Amino acid sequence: MTKSKYLILGGGMVAGYAAKEMVEQGLKAGELSIISADNAIPYERPPLSKGFLAGKEEEKQIRINPEDFYREHGIDLKLGVQVEGVDVAKKVLRLQSGDEASFEKLVIATGAAVKTLDIRGANLSGIHYLRSLDDSKRIRAHADGAKRAVVAGSGFIAMEVASVLAQKGIDTTMIVRDQRIWAKIFTPAMSHSFENYFAARGVQFIKQAEVKEARGQSALTSVVLNDQRSIECDLMVAGIGVRPVTDVVAKSGIEVGDGVVVNEYLETGVPGVYAAGDAASYQDTLFDKRRRVEHWDNAVSQGQHCARALLGERTPFVHVPYFFSDVFDLSYELWGDMTGADEVVELGDLASTSFSVWWLKQQRLVAAFTMNRPDEERNAAPQWIESLPVDTQRVRPRGRQAHRSRGDTVGSAILARQGWCQPRRGHSRGAQEHQENAGVAAIGPIRPGRCLCVRERAATGRGSETFPTSRPRCADHDPR
C-alpha cells in the first residue's frame, strides 16, 4: 500500500494546476500523490481542439508543468492506473491491480467522458470523439489524408473542430440538431453571424438533423441522417456532449448527482474529501444555484482552490463562470450564466467580427460575450456580473427601445449614455463625486474597480484631464 498525505484522483488539469499551486504554497516533498488513468502527464485541454489539432503545437508545449516538475518537487505521479473504488471510511483507493493507496485528504478530479453515438456503424474506423490527447492525435493523423468530414454537434468543441478541419482544406459539413448553431448559448443574431462566417470559409450546415447511421465496410464512407439524406465522408467527429465520471465513487457513500456533489467550499459530505473540475457539482453562491462546469477556467480555478484547501485554507469558491474559444481567426470570451435572462443588449455590428452581447435578469447583469472588443468591456464583464442589481430604467435609453448600438463600446452605449461609472479600487467616494459633478446618475453600485469615465472622455476628447487629481482617473487619464 502506498501512503500519501494528499491525494488527487485524476491526472487532468485540476491535478496539474493544484500541484503547481501547492508547490508555490510550500508543499513538502513526498506529501502529494496523483493517480491518473491517462498515460500523459497533466496537459492543457483547450489546444486539443485548437492549436494542437491544427498541428501548430506539440505535446511538450501544452503540458501544464514540465515533465521533470513532479520529480523535482517530490510529487508521486502515477500514470495509466485504473481505480476500482474509494473507501472513505478507511481512506483508501482500491486499484484494479489489487493494490491500495491511502490518503489523509483527497481531491476527486475524475473529469468527464464523451457521450458516444448509439447508431448502426458506430464502430467503423474514421469515427472520432475528442476528449484526450490521444483522441486529438488520432483526429490530427486522420485529417492529413481526409477529403470530406462531418462534424456532429454545434457547441464550441464542434465549432472549433470544424474550423480546424476546414482550414486544412477538408470539405466540412456540420450536422446541427437545432435550428441554429449553439442555440443553448447564442442569441439568434449571434448564431446567424457565426453561421455566415463559417459558410464564407467553406463549412456547410445541415440543421434540424441527426446522424442515424454510419456506412462503410470497415472504414467510414458516408453517414445517413434522420431524413434519409446521405452525406459522403471519410472522417467524422462527434461532439455531442460529455458526462461526469463518477463510477469510481458510486458506492463510496459520497453523494453523487450530476457529478460529485460538493458545497461552496468544494467539500463533499465526507470530511477531508473534495471534488473539482468537470466531475464536480458545486454550489454557486453568485447565482444561487448548483452547477457543473466543463471549461478550462473552471478546472484551473477549482484546482488552485482545492490546493489551498488541502493545505488548510477554508474559503468559499466564488467565481464567475468563464470560457474562451478560437475559431478560424476569431477569438471570443463569455462570462456568467444567461439562463432566464429577460433582457439582451447587443453592441457593435453583429454582421462584423467585433461585437459584444450582454444579458440581464431582473435588473442584474448575468452574462457577457465579447469578441474583438476594447479591453474596458472584457475587463468590466466579470466585475459587473458580481455586482448588485442594476436599475434598468436608467440602463434603457429614454424614448426608445434600443437593442443594438452599432460601433459603440460598452462605455459609450451602456455606460456613457446611461451613466454607469466604475471606480478604481479604493476610490468609491471619489467616483461617486465625479458622477454627481458630471451630471451622471449612478445606475449600478459603486464598487472597487477601474473608473471608465466614459462620459468625461466622450465630452472632452481622449486623454483630457477634466477633474481634480484627487479623484479617480479612468484608464485613459491614468493607465495604472
Secondary structure, 3 states (H helix, E strand, C coil): CEEEEEEEECCCHHHHHHHHHHHHCCCCCCCEEEECCCCCCCECCHHHHCHHHHCCCCHHHHECCCCCHHHHCCCEEECCCCEEEEECCCCEEEECCCCEEEEEEEEECCCEEECCCCCECCCCECEECCCCHHHHHHHHHHHCCCCEEEEECCCHHHHHHHHHHHHCCCEEEEEECCCCCCCCCCCHHHHHHHHHHHHCCCCEEEECCCEEEEECCCECCEEEECCCCEEECCEEEECCCEEECCHHHCCCCCCECCCEECCCCCECCCCCEEECHHHEEEEECCCCEEECCCCHHHHHHHHHHHHHHHCCCCCCCCCCCEEEEEECCEEEEEEECCCCCCEEEEEEECCCCEEEEEEEECCEEEEEEEECCCHHHHHHHHHHHHCCCCCHHHHCCCCCCCCEECCCCHHHHHHHCCCCCCCCCCCHHHHHHHHHHCCCCCCCCCCCCCECCHHHHHHHCCCCCCCCCCCCCECCCCCC
